[in-house]
Amino acid sequence: MIRVGFIGLGRIGKPMAINVLNAGYDLTVYDLREQAVRELADCGAKAAHSPKEVAAGTDVIELAVVDDAQVEDVLLGNRGVLAGSRPGTVVAIHSTVYPATVRKMAKAAETSGVDVIDAPVSGGETGAREKSLCYMVGGEQAILDRCREVLATSASDIFHMGALGSGAAAKMIVQVVTCINMLAAHEAELLAGQCDLDFVALQQVMHMSSAQSFVADNWLDRFKLSQDPIEIRRKRTEVFQKSIAPAIEMAQRLGLSLAGATLVERLLPQIMGIEE
């Protein structure tokens, strides 16, 4: 049986790790938040005190940390994964990071005989809990095949997008489309209110028309969630802003202008109902 390590037990990472554990894998976990580690340990996982300790006894390591800086620290730090991993270990990066970061990590891992793939996910916390995440994977097919069954514990779909970094690029594009659809759903809700239309009824119409989108279908129960406290909605807004910012920056580096994405990034506080 493959021994699995999971680093990053946030709102998406924790249910993903639980899925791995419930599938019967030997699981070792680490997070900066001790409470999150204790919760997984109570479920039967082994608790590690550093990424290095996670790497010491595992074959596949999943990373679900916040950003590029955390990925680099977890992999390259003095107590990082590469300081404790064995040749043949596979590291799957689920974080939304730049393609260049993935390639940099893979190059650094080569000296330790460690293989890296980028495997960001779409579907959010609900998708993780329902085991319906969509994975976008970049890297060698053979490396993906070695950890596919582990990824499948949280997945409904696993797509091999191509070379290393292509999964990260795909995730950025998905976030652009998602956030622009959020603007569309928000404006549809505003217009429906001014026209005395029941927005739930309008959602049913949009679902059966060319206006259909996952965001519009789930606008009030998975995205906006206006009944949540303001601090939770503010945090959710920040998550979406951080998720679309890398795509905008990458486009600028490529000499492209993403007018829609740039507009949405600025309007997200209004879209999510935390600003007038």
Secondary structure, DSSP 8 states (H G I E B T S, - for coil): --EEEEE--STTHHHHHHHHHHTT-EEEEE-S-HHHHHHHHHTT-EE-SSHHHHHHT-SEEEE--SSHHHHHHHHHSTTSHHHH--TT-EEEE-S---HHHHHHHHHHHHTTT-EEEE--EESHHHHHHTT-EEEEEES-HHHHHHHHHHHTTSEEEEEEEESTTHHHHHHHHHHHHHHHHHHHHHHHHHHHHHTT--HHHHHHHHHTSTT--HHHHTIIIII--TTS-HHHHHHHHHHHHHHHHHHHHHHHHTT---HHHHHHHHHHHHHTTS--
